[in-house]
């Protein structure tokens, strides 16, 4: 038991705090921001919880941000258990529970939007927790993290958490340039040691073999010998290895007391098939008492599903699997099914979960064993070897702190597998975080609305992308910002006093600012160039009037979406005016829907002739925009709208039951996700559209579509 003194009283934990936790807590108590890099399961959450308590003790607010709604929902539930529902709130695109609470859990995008809107809720904000901060390198969502760190009020302190950053010093130095005092805290040791194994079938044995990847600190000579024999086109010591079957693997893990296991298969259909096969294989993975507990745990998550909805989403088959201790977990599943699976797994009731890599994105589901069926994954163009970062994220769930003495990472042998590849991935500890920051149309208009031209370009110069390209640019931008502030203060003082000494100091400050400007002009700044190119697109499209926003530019400032400019132009051109709710939903879906990689494009079905004409107008708007982008940027930037979900959105907004909407290859999870995307965009249009009728129709769309399985969540009753 460890009880460190802390702001806000005694903190007690059922385990001895590790050194990195104590270092981070002490930094928070000194008022420093911290960047914590530690393996999955090491206990980074303890640091975040301390920042929350420190904020409450100081009469400040704390915002806990996460990159995905599922992680936000889970963290909200955890904090409510500790602090109570009156102290903790939730803000995501789907839920707004007690948003004025002292502690609010939100997606990072919500916080970015609050900052751009100069929300009064930021006035007493003391601490911001950025969970899974390695999302900085996500191509689409990564810039949001940087915008938050750059633009947050100066008094705000940050707790940045990640399991997968090796260039901690560089990231910490960048944050320090922007935010002042920040301390890097790293931990490389896993809380539970990890044993890496290759599993294969051997014709001379009745059971599977589990070959250690390392002997001491060196790759296993037997595995290396196998690679050499393959290169020489001979067998492995006269024995033939074979790929193990899924059911056989789970049975072997059960005999070895290596369950529960997360079994990663990079295919939704493969996960579903594996769960079906294992559930029907006759393995006794759960006891009668565990089956009773599973039923009790599941019920709150599925209680809101009616009989017809249960039939439509395959409830009976799923229920039979989970009662047997088996489940699939992927983005195509109905959210209540995924949430129930996560809850049962955390309680140790499910013994085998077949999952896609999305399970590695922060959800708290530790296991004794992680199985990786293939080391290669389809990238959209071909099969590529997993990166060390991906491998570490997947295997990071193996070994439960306080439960397991040992965790296991098992890679299944396959005909093309090289043992050296496994050893290389398992032994790699270099995960360099690279910025994906780039300006967007929405970012450009928000900067123009708030800052002068020079200050707007300064923001780009303070990004991590610019820092990694040329650290001196970020340093110079910070110095220039301070110099301009000092110059303004001295100018005011000189006018008040009029003394010769004040005038001399003013001239020196002016010369320093000019010198800094000249230095910056000699630096190549590709981000500023892209900013200027986007600004030119906006000017040509009529959204800017000099350095001022036109009315359409003000609409664009409130649209946070990958197709922000197309949506704005569609709203301003009246494409949504006069549409009934189902047609409005269908046209919005054309802007939000993006088919999964590998899906065959389908000809959209238009339930009404007026809707087809609106689609044609939307397509014409996109064509005109793409031509302007090609002229200014050298390529079209805004993706083409897609009508593949329009008919489903129309039917759902029209009140059609789920069974009448799910058609073809659309999975329940994909359907829910796409409907929520439409709802989120509808809410944005309802806040920003200039026509009151359009605002009302968009708001009605969000209300009409947020029903049934779309709104089904255990959080609905928690709030």
N, C-alpha and C positions, 0 to 999 in steps of 0.2 A: 504494500500500500504506500502511495506517495501523496503527500499533501503540501504542495508548494504554496507559499504565500503569494497572493496575486491581487491585482486590482479587482475589487468586487468581492473580496472575501476568500475563504479557503476553498481551493479546488482539490477534490479528492478523486483518485483513480484506483481501480482495482488491480493495478500493476505498477511496477517501478518505472518512472519516466526515463526514457532514453536520453542520452546526452544531447542529441539534436533537438529533442522536444524542449529540454530545459533551456538550451541556447536561444531558441526561437521565442519562448515565453519571456525570457529576460529582455530580449530586444523589444518585444511588444510593450513591456512594462516601462521601457525607456522612451517609448513613443516613436520607435523606428519601424519603417516598413520592413517586411522580411520576404525573401524568396526561399522557399523550402523545397528541396529536391530530395526525395527519399522513395525507396521502392514501394510498390503496392502493398498495402497491409501493414506498413511500418508505423502508422499512427499519426499521419499528417493532420487528420481531423482534430486531434487534441489541440493543435496550434490554432486552428480556425476557431474552435470553441472558446479558447482563451481570449482571442480578439473580440469575440462577441460579448463575453463577460466584461472585458475591460471597457468596451463602449458603454454598456449598460451602467457600469459603476461610475463612469464619468458623465452620465447624463447625455450621452450621444447615441446616435443610431448606428446600426451595423447592417450592411447589405451583403448577403451571401449569394454570389453569382455562380452559375454553372452553365456549361455549354449546351446542354440538352434538357428538355422539359422533364424527362423521366428522372434525371438526377436531381433536378430542382424539387420535384414532388417528393422524392425520397428524403432529401435533406430537410425539407419543410416538416415532414412527419417526425424526423429525429429531433429537431429543435423544439417542436411542440411538446414532445414527451419530456424534454428537460425544463423548458421555460413556461409552458402553458400556452393555450391558444390565444389569450389576450395579449401576449407579448410578441408573438411571432405572426407574420403575414406572408402571403405568397402572391407573386405577380408573374404570370406567364401569359402567353397569348390566349390560353384557355381559361385560366382561373385568376380571379382577383379576390383574395381573402384577406381581410384586415390590412389593407395596403398602407395605412398610416401607423402601423405598429412600430415599436422601437427596433425590432429585428425583422427584416424582410428578405425572403428568399426569392430570387428572380433569375431569369435567363440574362446573360450578359447583354443581349440586344436591348432588353428593356431598360437597363441602366444607361446604355449609350443613348437611347432615345430621350431619356429623362435629362441627360446632360445637354443634349442639343436643344431641348425645349426650355432650358433654364428653369427646371422644375423647382418650386419652393421647398420640395421635400429634401433637396440636397443641402439645405441651410445648416442643419445640425447633424450632418453625416460625419461620423468619426472614422469608421473603418469599413473597408471593402475587401471581401475575400474573393479572389479569383481562383476558382477551382479548375483543375485540368488546364493550367495556363499554357501547356504545350499546344493548345488549339491555335496559338498565334500563327502556326505554320499551315493552318487549313486554308486552302486557296480562296474559298468564298467567305467563310465566317471569321477567319483570322484577323482581318483588319479591325473588327469590332473591339477586340482586346486592346489593341494599340490605341484606338480612339479613346477608350475609357481611361487608359493610363495617362495619355497626353492631356485630355481635356478636363479631368475631374478637378473639383475645387482644390486649391493649394493645400488646405489644411487636412485633406483626406489622406489617411495612411492605408497601405495595401498589405494584404497577406496573399502571396502568390504561391500556389501549390502545384507540384507536378511530380510524377514518378519517372519521367523520361527526359531529363535535361542534363547534358554533360557539360555544355558551355555556360555553366552557371555564372561564372565570373563576368563574362561578357554581358549577359542579360541583366545581371545585377548592376553593372556599371552603367548600362543604358538607363535603367530605372532611376538610378541615383542622379544622373544628369538631369532628369525631369522632375523628380519628386524630392530630392534631398536625401537625407540619411536613410540608408537601406542596408540590411545585413543579409548576406547569403548564408544559408544553413544547409549543409548537405549530409546525407547518410547513404553509404553505399552497401552496407550490410543488410540483407533481408532479415526480417524478424524470425522467419522460419527458413531453415536451409533448404535448398532445392537440389534434388537429385534428378539429373537429366538422363533419359533412357531412350533407346531405340527398341521398338517392339516388332518382332517378326516371328513367323512360323517356320519351324525347322522340321523337315520330313523325318528326321531321326528321333523326334520327340513328340509326345502326344500333346503337350502343353505349349503355349507360346513362350518364347524367350524374351527377356528384358535385358538388353545389353547396355551397361553404363556407357555414357558418352565420354566420360573422363575417368582416368585412373590417376588419382592424385590431381595434379594440375595439368596433366598432359592428356591429349586425346587417346582413347582406348586403342592399343595396338591391334586388337582384333578387328575393329572397324576400319582402321587404316589399311590393314591387310586385305580386307574385303574390297576396298576401293582399288588397290593395286591389282588384285586378281581380275577385277572387272575390266580394267584398262588393258590387261593382257588377254582378255577374252577367254578366261578360264573360270571355272566354278570357284566357290569359296571353300577351299580345303576339302573338296569332294562333296560338300553339302550344298543343297539348294535352299535359299531363303525364299519365303513366300509372304505375300501380303496378308495380314490377319483380317478376319471378318469382324464387323462391328459388334455383333452379339458375343462372339468369342472373346473379344477384348474386354467387354464389360464383365463377363463371367470370370475372366482371369483376374481382373482388378478386385472383384468381390472376394475371390478366394484369398487374395493377398492382403485383404483389408485396406485397399487403396481407394475405396469409395468414401464420400461422394466425388463424382468426377464431372467436369465440364469437357465435353467432347466437341471440338471445333471442326465443323464441316463448312466449307465456303460455298454453300448452296442451300437456299431455302428448301427446295424440294428434297435435297439429300437429308436435311435435318428432320423434315416431316416423315420421310420414309424410314429413317433410322429409329425414330421414336415409335412408329407403328410396329416395325419389325421386332424391336426389343420388348415392347409391351405384350406382344403375342407369342413370345418365345418360351413362356412358362417359367422364367426366372423369378424366384421369390425375393424381391428386393425390399419389400415393406412388410411389417407385421400388422396384425389386425388393429392394434392400438395406434400405430402410425397412420393407418388408413383412416381411422376415425378423426385423428388430428388434422390430416390433410383436408378432409371434408369440412371440418370446422373452420380451417384457415381460408379455404377457397370461397366459402359462402358469401362473405361480405363483398367480395370483388365481382361476383356474378349475380348478386341478388336483384339488380335492376334490369337484368335481361329477361324479357318475356319469353313465352314458350316458342313463338314463331321465330324470334331472333336466335334462340338457342339452336333451333333446327337449322337455320340459315348458316350459322357459323360452325357447325359440327361439334356442338357442346358434348354430346354423349360420348363420342370417340375420344375427345380430349380428356374428359373426366375419367374415363376408364384408364387412360395412360397415366395420368397424374396420380391416381389412386394406387397404381402399381409402382410408383416412385420414379416414373419416366416422363420426360417432357422435352418438347422442342422450344427454342427461343430464337425468334428472328423478327425483322421489321414487318413481315407479312402477316403476323399474328394479331388477333384482336387485343388491344391494350389491356383489358381486364384479365385476359388469359396470361399475358406476359407478367402483369403485376402479381397475380396469384402464384405463378411459377416462382418468381423472385422471392416472395414471402415464404413459400414452402421450403425453398432451397436454403434460405438463410436459417431456418429452424432445423435444418438437417433432415427434413422429411423426404426430399427427393434425392435419389441416389445417382441419377444420370441425366444430365441436360445436354441435348444436342443443339449447338448454337452456331450462328454465324459470328463473324468478327465484331459485330455491333455490340456484343456483350462485353467487349473489352473497353468500352468507352466510359467507365467510371461507376457503373452500377455496383453496389456492394453485394457481391455474390462469391465469396471465397469458397474454395473447394480443397480437398486433400490432393486431388490429382487433376492435371490438365492434359488432355489428349489432343494432339494435332494430327488430323488424318493425312493431310498433304502439306508439304512445305511450299507449294506453289499455289498461286491464286490468279484467276483470270482478270486481266486488267482492262478488258474491253477490246484489246487488240491481240493479246496473246497471253500465255501463262508465264508469270514471272515469279522468281524466288521471293519469299517474304523478306522484308527488310529487318535488320536487327531490332529496330524500334518496334515493329509489329510483333515480332517474336517475343520480345520482352513484355509487351503489353498483354499478350495472350497468356503467357506462362506466369505472369505476375499474380494471378489468382490462386496459384497452387500453394497450399500450406496455410492453415487457419491459425492465426495467432491465439495462443491460450488454449488451443485444442490439439493441434498436431505438432509432433516433434520434428516431422519431416514432410516436405512437400515433394510432389513428383511431376515432372514434365515429360510426357511420353510422346515421342514422334513415331508414327507407324511407318514401317518399311514399305516401300513401293518400288517397282522395277527400275525407275529412273532416279531413285534417291541415292545421293552420295553421302556417305557418313561424314565426310569432311565438311559438307554444307551444314549439317546439324551441329557439329563441333564449332564451326565458325560463328553461327548464330548464337549458340548457347554461351560462348565465351566472349562475345562482343559487348562492351560496355560504353561505346561511344555513340551518343545520340545528340548530335548537334542540332539545336533548334534554329531554324532559319525563318526569317520573317516572310509573310505572304502579303504584306501591306501594299495596297494600291488604291488610288482614289476612285471613288464611284460618283455617279451623277448626284446622288443624294448628299454625299459628303461635300461635294463642291458647293452646292447651293447653301448648305448649312454653314460652311466656312465663309462664304460671301456675305451671308446674312449677319454674321457675328463679327467679322474681322475686316481689317483693311487688306488690300492686295498683298502688301509686304508681310503682314502678320499671317495671312492664310498660307503663303508659301513657306513661312517659317514653321508652321505646323508639320508640313511634309518633311522638312529638314530635321525635325525632331523624332521622326519615326525610327523604329528598330531597323527597318529595311535600309534607311539611309545610314544609320549608325554602323550596320554591318558592312555596307558598301564603302563608307568613308567616315570613320569615327569623328574626325575633326569637324565635319559639317555639323553634326549634332552639338558638339561642344561650342562651335562658333555661333550656332543659332541660339543656344541658351545664353551665351554671353551678349549677343546682340539684343535679345529680348530684355535682359537685365539693363543693358546700356540705354535702350530706349526709355525704360521706366525711370532710370536715374536722370536721364536728360530732361524728361518731363517735370520731375520733381525740382531739379535745379533751375529750370526755366521759370517755374512758378515762384521759387525763392528769389530769383534775380529780379523778377518784376516787383516783388514785395519790398525787397531791401534796396535794390539798385546799387549795391556796393561794388567797387572794383574787384574785390576778391571773389564775390559771387559770379561776376562776369567772366573772370579767368577760369574758374571751375567749370562754368557752363561751356566755354570754348574748348577746354580739354575734353570734356565729355562728348561734345559734338564731333571732335576729331576722332575720338575712339570709336564712336558709332560709325563714322564714315570709313575708317580703316577696316572695321569688321565687315561692313557691306562689300568693300572691294575684295577682301579675301574670299568671301562667299561667292562672289561673281566669278572667281577663277575656278571654282569647283564645279565639276560636271554633276548635274542634278537631274537624273532621268525622271524622278517622281514629279518634279516641278514641270517638266516638259509635258508629261502625261496630263497633269492638272490643267495646263494651258490648252491642250488639245481638247479635253472634255469641256472646258469653258467655251471654246470656239464652237463646239457642237451645240451647246446650250444657247449661245448667242444666235447662231444661224437658225435655230428652231424657235426663236422668239421667247425664250424663257428668262433672258437677261436683258436689262436695259442699262448698258454700261456696267458699272459694278453694283447695280441694284437688281433685286429680283422683280421680274414681271409677275403679274398675278399667278400665272401658271408655275413660275418658279417657287412661289410660296406653297402651292399645292405639292410640288415635287419634294419640298423640304420635309413634308410629313409622310412620304411614301417610302417605307423601308423594305425594299424587295429587290431581288436580282434584276427584275425587269422594270425598275422604278420609272425610267423615262417613258417607256412605252405605255405603262399604266397611266401616267400623268397625261400624256397626249391623248389617250383614249377618253379619259375623263373630260378633258378640256374640249375635245371635239364633239362631245355629246353622244358618244357611242353607247353610254349606259342610260341616257335620258329616256324616260317614258317606258322602260322595260318593266314587265311584271317581275315578281320575285324569282320564279324559276328561270326565266330568261336571263336576268341579271346574274344569277348564280352561275349559269352555264358560260356566259361570256367572261366572267371573272376567272372561271376554271381554265379558260384558254390561256390565261396569263400565268397561272400557277402550276399547271400540270407539265411534268417532264417525264417522259417514259423512261423506264429503267433501261440500263445498258443491255443491248442484245434484243430488246423487244422489237417486233416487226411493226412499223407504222401502219395504222389503220385509218381508213377514211371516216371522218367524223360523221355521226348521225345527228341531224338537226331536227328536234321535235317540232319546230315551228318555222314557217318561212321567214318571218321578220328576224328571227334569230340568225338564220343563214346570212341575211343581208348585213346584219351587224358584224358577223364574223368576216365577211368580205371587206367591210370597211376597216376592221381591225387589221386585217392582213395588208391592206393598202397602206395604212399608217406605218406598219412595221417596215414595209418595203421602202417607203420614203425616208424613214429614220435610218435604215441600214445604208442607204445611199449617202446620206450626210456623214455617217460614221466612217464609211469607206473613204470619203474625200478628206476628212479631218484626221482620222486615226490610221488610215491605211488598211482598215479591215472593218467589217461589221462587228459590233460589240454586243448588242442586245440579241438574245436568242430568239428564234422564231416561235411565235405562239403555236400551241398545239391543242387541237380540239378533241383529243382522245378521251377526256374525262367529262366533256360537256354534257352528254346525254345523262350520265349518272348523276351529275350535279343538278341538272334540271329535275330529274325524277325525285331525288332526295329532298330538294327544296319544295317540291310539289306535294310532299307528304307520303310518298310511296314507301311501303314497308321495306325493310332490309332485304327480305327474300326476293322482292321484285326488282331490286337494284343490283345486287351482286350477280354479275354475268361474266361469262368467259373466264379469263385467267385472272381477273381482279381478286386479290385476296382480301379478307376482312381488314387486315392491318393496313394494307395500301389504301383501301377505300376510306378508312377512318382518317389516315394521315392526309390524304388529298382533300377530304372535306374540311379538315381543320385548317389547311392552307387557304382554302377559299374563305372560310369564316374570318381568318386573321386579316386577309386582304380586304374583305368586305368592311370590317371595322375601321380599317385605315381610310377607305374611301368615304365611309360615313362621317369621318372626322374632317376630311379635307375637301370634298367635292364642293364647287361653288353653287350648284343647283340644289335647293332644299329638297326637291322631290327625289333627286338622285341620292342625296344623303339618307333620306328616309327609306328608300328602297334597299340601299346597301345595308343599313342597320337591320331591316326586316329580314334580309337574306341571312345575316349572321344568327339572328334569333331562330329562324325557321330551320336552319341546318344543324344547329347545335342541340341535337336531341338524340334520344335512343342510345345506341352503342357509341355514338360520337361523344356524347356527354357523360357516358358511363365511366365513373372513376370512384374509387374509395374515398378520394378527397372531397367529393361532393357532400358526403355526410360528415366529414371531418370539419368542414367549415360552417 
